[in-house]
Amino acid sequence: MIQNQLANFQEGLAEAMEELSATEIEGSAGGGAVKVKMTGMGQVTEVTIDPQVVNPDEIELLQALICAAVREAVRKASELKRERIMNSTPLGGLGVDLPDVF
């Protein structure tokens, strides 16, 4: 019985991880001037910068906007991972809180 539960857990976790890899999340900063797309697993796939904000005199601002957009996308990916893993495995029903280790 425990082996069946473990197999179900592993299957649910694998499905959740696969779904997360296929899910795209976007973070933005500066009112959308900088956008970062990443997978639900946290892999950055695209960075978009509005050409209107590119000014050689404001490189520091641009760098700060990119960092803010990446942080937002990472936060969203982390929340999504936790939610999907908890919903795809028996952990949620057991009241187990999943640490942010994935």
Buried (B, 14 or more C-beta within 10 A) or exposed (E): EEEEEEEEBEEBBEBBBEBBEEBEBBBBBBEEBBBBBBBBBBEBEEBEBEEEBEEEEEEEBBEBBBEBBBEBBBEBBBEBBBBBBBEBBEBBEEEEEBEEEB
